[in-house]
Amino acid sequence: MSTGAIPRLVIAAPSSGAGKTTVATGLMAAFAEAGLVVSPHKVGPDYIDPGYHSLATGRPGRNLDAYLCGPGRIAPLFLHGAAGADLALVEGVMGLFDGASGMGELSSTAQVAKLLRAPVVLVVDASSQSRSVAALVHGFASWDPEVRLAGVILNKVGSDRHEELLREAMDSSGVPVLGALRRDGRAGTPSRHLGLVPVAERRTEAVESVAELAARVREGCDLAALLALARTVPELPDAPWDPAAELVPAATTASGTADSGRPLIAVAGGAAFTFSYAEHAELLAAAGADVAPFDPLRDERLPPGTQGLVIGGGFPEMYAPDLSANAPLRAAVAALAASGAPVSAECAGLLYLSRSLDGKPMCGVLAAESRMTERLTLGYREAVALRDNALAAAGTRVRGHEFHRTVLEPGAGADPAWGLTHPERRVEGFVSGGVHASYLHVHWAAEPSLAGRLVAGAAAAARDGGARSAAR
């Protein structure tokens, strides 16, 4: 099988709440348990669903977001992530045709399905309908002839008689029924203010939930028919995305010879900092860094030799007392920032660098206080770097997204991290010394120079530190 002919399916739905995550995760787990190497993917910017996908398959869950990364990168990123897989499953976002607000099909599941030339399996919440399900499916199948709606999985079916009525109705639709799942709350995935609870926060329960989903899918879905459908795809003409081809390693000097060492970039993880795209660590390594994970809830010091720091998103508000109690690590982070080493902080990382979160002392790197609110801030953003900083050169334009129920006061420093240009105009975040801290989540695959600049700054910090040590 050639790289571009990886069997693949897109799991979509008419709307949010139909059960896409339940079905997609169950399918991933069921096929993986059957011995297939399954590559998991998620349409859109969401970080949480990919955690369940990874648990189900044993491979990194990867995002495919045409707004953040551009339509031209979707197939290359997919081929990169799916390399070596027997089957790739892509969970959609929202309703099949719902995309970025006011931008047509951009970033919709339908657009990604077309870019991947992948058949779509529609998960339909059948709990309050019978014959009408055929009309609904007919409408979705005929709306965009470029989208190949090739099958339906009926979810939340009430009884054998209900399933019989649904299948009879679907016989006239021309779209085959590939599965029917009963209403069942046993394999629930708990939610809170920003969606599902991440896997890292409920590992044992999550393993049990995924196993139950796999059992339900095996019982209710025609896995052989789904796999056969996935194998009907054409070859994609694109080359896989290659992080090494995107960057010149920072460990290479101007003369073209390699420096003796690679800077070490510490990346926050653990239950409080679960939001990260897999490609970020790959880009840091391709740019010439060694990447070392650490857990701010457990580790009292940064990895030895840390010369740069990345603190991504997550739920620090759920762990503020524990993060605050780890005073040695907070002091180490503050000292690293004060040294001028590059520090990139997104959303949760921004809160962690503030003076306090809900009254609990944090790292105190930023002259700002943070707290939880009832208001959800959510949406795609376009932004520009207003000045040179540790992450971006002045004028660098990026697309990102915000997703939080916290506020920071003030919301921007004297030197803001970004000037937002769409859908509203304002400044946001903080640039101070080597620190770049912002609410904006950015996918570095769309702008690899961010990783390259961060690693170059860490390499310079390492050289400067070595020079100072030699002088002493």
C-alpha positions in Angstrom: 0.0 0.0 0.0 1.4 3.4 -1.0 1.6 6.2 1.5 -1.2 8.2 -0.1 -3.6 5.2 -0.3 -4.1 4.8 3.5 -7.6 3.4 4.1 -9.6 6.2 5.8 -13.0 7.2 7.0 -14.4 10.5 8.3 -16.9 10.1 11.2 -19.4 13.1 11.1 -22.8 14.0 12.4 -25.7 16.4 11.5 -24.9 18.4 14.7 -23.0 18.4 17.9 -24.3 16.0 20.5 -25.1 13.2 18.2 -22.3 10.9 19.5 -19.4 11.5 17.1 -16.8 11.1 19.9 -18.5 8.0 21.3 -18.6 6.3 17.9 -15.2 7.5 16.6 -13.4 6.5 19.8 -15.2 3.2 19.9 -14.3 2.4 16.3 -10.7 3.3 16.9 -10.5 1.1 19.9 -12.3 -1.8 18.3 -10.2 -1.8 15.2 -7.0 -1.5 17.3 -8.1 -4.4 19.5 -8.6 -6.4 16.2 -4.9 -5.9 15.5 -5.0 -3.0 13.1 -2.6 0.0 13.4 -5.1 2.8 13.6 -4.2 6.5 13.1 -6.5 8.9 15.0 -7.4 12.4 13.8 -9.7 15.2 14.8 -11.1 18.0 12.7 -10.8 21.4 14.4 -8.7 22.8 17.2 -10.0 20.6 20.0 -7.3 19.1 22.3 -9.4 16.9 24.5 -11.0 14.4 22.1 -7.5 13.5 20.7 -6.5 12.3 24.2 -9.2 9.7 24.1 -8.3 8.8 20.5 -4.7 8.3 21.6 -5.8 6.1 24.5 -7.9 4.0 22.1 -5.1 3.5 19.5 -1.7 3.9 21.2 -0.8 6.6 18.7 -0.8 10.4 19.0 -4.1 12.0 18.3 -3.6 14.6 15.6 -5.7 17.7 14.6 -6.7 18.7 11.1 -7.8 22.3 11.1 -8.0 24.1 7.8 -8.4 27.5 9.5 -5.4 27.2 11.7 -3.1 25.5 9.2 -4.6 26.3 5.8 -6.4 23.8 3.4 -3.2 23.0 1.6 -1.6 21.5 4.7 -4.5 19.1 5.6 -3.5 16.2 3.4 0.2 16.5 4.1 -0.4 16.6 7.9 -2.8 13.7 7.6 -0.2 11.6 5.6 2.5 12.5 8.2 0.4 11.4 11.1 -1.0 8.3 9.4 2.3 7.0 8.2 2.5 3.2 8.8 -1.2 2.8 9.7 -3.5 0.2 8.4 -6.5 2.5 8.9 -7.1 6.2 9.6 -10.2 7.5 11.3 -11.0 11.2 11.4 -13.6 12.5 13.9 -15.4 15.5 12.6 -16.4 18.7 14.4 -19.9 20.1 15.0 -22.3 19.4 12.2 -20.9 18.0 8.9 -21.1 21.3 7.1 -20.4 23.7 10.0 -17.2 25.6 9.7 -15.5 28.9 10.8 -18.2 31.5 11.4 -18.9 33.5 8.3 -16.3 31.7 6.2 -18.4 29.2 4.3 -17.0 25.6 4.4 -13.6 26.6 5.8 -12.5 24.3 8.6 -15.7 22.2 8.4 -15.7 18.4 8.5 -17.0 18.4 4.9 -14.1 20.4 3.7 -11.6 18.1 5.4 -13.4 15.1 3.9 -13.0 16.5 0.5 -9.4 17.4 0.9 -8.7 13.8 2.1 -10.9 12.3 -0.6 -12.4 10.2 2.2 -15.9 8.7 2.5 -18.1 10.1 5.3 -20.0 8.0 7.8 -22.8 10.0 9.4 -23.6 9.4 13.1 -27.3 10.2 13.5 -29.1 10.6 16.9 -32.2 8.6 16.3 -33.6 8.9 19.7 -36.6 11.0 18.7 -37.4 9.9 15.2 -38.1 7.0 12.9 -39.0 7.5 9.3 -37.7 11.1 9.3 -34.2 9.8 9.6 -34.3 8.9 5.9 -35.2 12.5 5.0 -32.4 13.9 7.2 -29.8 11.6 5.7 -31.1 12.3 2.2 -30.6 16.0 2.7 -27.1 15.6 4.0 -26.2 13.2 1.2 -27.4 15.6 -1.5 -26.3 18.9 -0.1 -22.8 18.9 -1.5 -22.2 16.3 -4.3 -18.4 16.5 -3.7 -18.9 15.0 -0.2 -19.3 11.2 -0.4 -21.7 10.3 2.3 -21.3 6.5 2.2 -22.9 5.2 5.3 -24.9 5.9 8.5 -24.5 4.7 12.1 -27.7 5.1 14.0 -27.0 6.1 17.6 -29.2 6.2 20.7 -31.6 3.6 19.3 -34.3 2.7 21.9 -35.3 -0.9 21.1 -35.3 -3.7 18.5 -38.6 -2.4 17.1 -37.2 1.1 16.9 -34.1 -0.2 15.0 -36.4 -2.1 12.6 -38.4 1.1 11.8 -35.2 3.1 11.3 -33.7 0.5 8.9 -36.9 0.2 6.9 -36.9 4.0 6.5 -33.2 4.0 5.5 -33.8 1.3 2.8 -35.2 4.0 0.5 -32.4 6.5 1.1 -29.7 4.8 -0.9 -27.3 5.2 2.1 -26.4 1.9 3.9 -26.8 1.5 7.6 -23.4 0.4 8.9 -24.3 0.2 12.6 -27.0 0.8 15.2 -26.1 1.6 18.9 -28.5 1.4 21.8 -28.9 4.2 24.3 -26.4 3.4 27.0 -24.8 5.7 29.6 -22.3 3.2 31.0 -19.4 4.4 28.8 -20.0 8.1 29.5 -17.2 10.6 29.3 -17.7 13.3 32.0 -17.9 17.0 30.9 -17.2 20.3 32.6 -16.9 24.0 31.6 -14.7 23.5 28.5 -16.0 20.1 27.3 -14.9 16.5 28.2 -12.6 15.9 31.1 -9.1 15.2 29.7 -7.8 11.6 29.8 -4.8 12.6 31.9 -7.2 13.6 34.7 -9.1 10.3 34.8 -6.8 7.7 33.4 -8.2 4.6 35.0 -11.8 5.6 34.3 -10.9 6.6 30.8 -9.4 3.2 30.0 -12.6 1.6 31.2 -14.8 3.9 29.2 -12.8 3.3 26.0 -13.0 -0.4 26.5 -16.7 -0.2 27.0 -17.1 1.9 23.8 -15.1 -0.6 21.8 -17.4 -3.4 23.1 -20.5 -1.4 22.1 -19.2 -0.7 18.7 -18.2 -4.3 18.0 -21.7 -5.4 19.0 -23.6 -2.7 17.0 -21.5 -1.9 14.0 -20.5 -3.8 10.9 -16.7 -3.5 11.2 -16.0 -5.5 8.1 -18.2 -3.3 6.0 -16.6 -0.1 7.5 -13.1 -1.4 6.8 -14.1 -2.3 3.3 -15.5 1.2 2.8 -12.3 2.7 4.1 -10.3 0.8 1.5 -12.2 2.3 -1.4 -10.3 5.6 -1.2 -8.1 6.9 -4.0 -4.4 7.7 -3.5 -3.7 11.2 -2.3 -1.1 13.0 -4.5 0.4 15.1 -1.7 3.7 14.5 0.0 3.6 13.9 3.8 4.4 16.9 5.9 8.0 16.7 7.1 9.1 18.8 10.1 12.7 18.4 9.2 12.1 20.0 5.8 10.4 23.0 7.4 13.4 24.2 9.5 17.1 24.6 9.6 18.3 23.2 13.0 19.4 26.0 15.4 22.4 23.8 16.4 23.9 24.6 13.0 26.2 27.6 13.0 26.5 30.2 10.3 29.5 28.3 8.8 27.3 25.3 8.3 29.0 23.1 11.0 27.1 21.6 13.8 27.5 22.9 17.4 28.5 20.4 20.0 25.1 20.4 21.9 21.4 20.8 21.4 19.5 23.2 23.6 17.0 21.5 26.0 13.4 22.7 25.8 11.2 21.7 28.7 7.5 21.2 27.9 4.9 21.3 30.6 2.5 18.3 30.8 0.6 16.3 33.4 -3.0 16.7 34.3 -2.9 20.5 34.5 -1.3 21.1 31.1 -2.9 18.7 28.6 -3.4 20.9 25.6 -0.6 20.4 23.0 -0.4 19.5 19.3 1.9 16.6 18.5 3.6 18.5 15.8 5.0 21.1 18.2 7.4 18.7 19.9 8.4 17.3 16.4 9.1 20.8 15.2 11.2 21.7 18.3 13.3 18.5 17.7 13.6 19.2 14.0 14.8 22.7 14.8 17.6 21.2 16.8 16.3 20.9 20.4 16.1 18.1 22.8 12.6 18.0 24.3 12.0 17.1 27.9 8.5 16.8 29.4 7.8 17.7 33.1 4.8 17.9 35.3 4.3 21.1 37.3 2.0 19.2 39.7 4.7 16.7 40.6 8.2 18.0 39.7 9.9 20.4 42.0 12.5 21.4 39.5 12.8 21.9 35.7 14.6 19.2 33.8 18.4 19.6 34.3 19.9 21.9 31.7 16.7 23.5 30.6 17.4 26.5 28.3 13.9 27.1 27.0 10.3 26.5 28.2 7.0 25.7 26.6 3.8 25.8 28.8 0.7 25.1 26.7 -2.9 25.0 27.5 -5.0 23.0 30.0 -6.9 23.4 33.2 -4.7 25.1 35.8 -7.8 26.5 37.4 -8.8 22.9 38.5 -5.4 22.5 40.1 -4.5 26.0 41.3 -3.9 25.0 45.0 -1.6 22.1 44.0 0.3 24.3 41.4 0.6 27.0 44.0 1.9 24.5 46.6 4.8 23.5 44.4 6.8 26.6 45.4 10.2 25.2 44.3 9.1 24.8 40.7 7.4 28.2 40.6 10.6 29.7 41.7 12.6 27.8 39.1 10.2 28.9 36.4 10.5 32.5 37.5 14.3 32.3 37.6 14.5 30.8 34.1 12.3 33.7 32.8 14.4 36.3 34.6 17.5 34.8 33.0 16.2 35.8 29.5 15.8 32.3 28.3 12.9 31.9 25.8 9.5 31.0 27.4 6.4 30.4 25.4 3.1 30.2 27.3 -0.4 29.7 25.9 -3.6 30.2 27.8 -3.0 27.9 30.8 0.6 28.7 30.6 -0.3 32.4 30.7 -2.3 31.9 33.9 0.6 29.9 35.5 3.0 32.8 34.8 0.7 35.4 36.4 1.0 36.6 40.0 -2.1 34.6 41.1 -4.9 32.4 39.9 -8.1 32.6 41.9 -6.1 34.1 44.7 -3.5 31.3 44.8 0.1 32.5 44.1 1.5 31.4 40.8 5.0 32.1 39.2 4.8 35.9 39.4 6.5 36.3 36.0 3.8 38.6 34.7 2.4 41.6 36.5 -1.2 40.4 36.2 -3.8 38.5 38.2 -6.0 35.8 36.8 -9.4 34.3 37.8 -12.2 32.1 36.7 -15.5 33.7 35.4 -18.8 32.4 34.0 -18.1 33.9 30.6 -16.8 31.6 27.8 -14.4 33.2 25.4 -14.3 31.0 22.2 -13.4 31.5 18.6 -10.9 31.7 15.8 -8.6 34.8 15.7 -6.1 36.4 13.3 -3.1 38.1 14.8 0.2 39.8 14.0 3.4 40.1 16.1 3.8 43.7 16.9 7.6 43.5 17.6 10.4 41.0 17.6 10.1 38.6 20.5 11.2 35.1 21.6 8.5 33.4 19.5 7.9 35.5 16.5 9.5 38.2 14.4 7.7 41.5 14.0 5.1 41.3 11.4 4.6 37.5 11.6 0.9 36.8 11.0 -0.8 33.8 12.5 -4.2 32.2 12.9 -5.2 30.9 16.3 -8.1 30.3 18.6 -9.2 31.3 22.1 -11.0 28.9 24.5 -11.3 29.8 28.1 -13.5 30.9 31.0 -10.8 32.9 32.8 -9.8 36.6 32.6 -6.4 38.2 33.2 -6.1 41.7 34.6 -4.6 43.5 32.8 -5.2 41.6 29.6 -2.0 42.9 27.9 1.4 44.2 29.0 3.2 47.3 27.9 4.5 45.2 25.1 1.6 42.9 24.0 2.2 39.5 22.5 -0.2 39.9 19.6 -2.2 42.5 17.8 -5.5 40.8 17.0 -6.9 41.8 13.6 -10.0 39.6 13.1 -12.8 39.3 14.1 -12.0 42.2 16.4 -9.0 44.6 16.8 -7.3 44.7 20.1 -3.9 43.9 21.7 -3.4 40.8 23.9 -0.8 39.0 26.0 2.7 39.9 27.2 6.2 40.1 25.8 8.9 40.7 28.4 12.6 39.7 28.0 12.4 36.1 26.6 8.8 35.6 27.7 5.9 35.3 25.2 2.6 34.7 27.0 -0.8 34.8 25.4 -4.3 33.4 25.5 -4.0 32.5 21.8 -3.5 28.9 20.8 -1.4 28.6 17.6 -0.7 25.5 15.5 3.0 25.8 14.8 2.8 23.6 11.7 1.2 26.6 10.0 4.2 28.8 11.0 7.2 26.6 11.7 9.4 29.7 12.2 7.9 29.9 15.7 9.5 26.7 16.8 12.7 27.6 15.0 12.9 31.0 16.7 12.3 29.5 20.1 15.0 26.9 19.7 17.4 29.5 18.3 16.8 31.6 21.4 17.4 28.6 23.6 20.6 27.8 21.8 21.8 31.4 22.2 20.9 31.3 25.9 22.9 28.1 26.3 25.9 29.7 24.6 25.6 32.9 26.7 25.4 30.8 29.8 28.4 28.8 28.8 30.3 32.0 28.1 29.4 33.4 31.5 30.5 30.2 33.2 33.8 30.2 31.4 34.4 33.9 32.4 33.8 33.0 36.0 
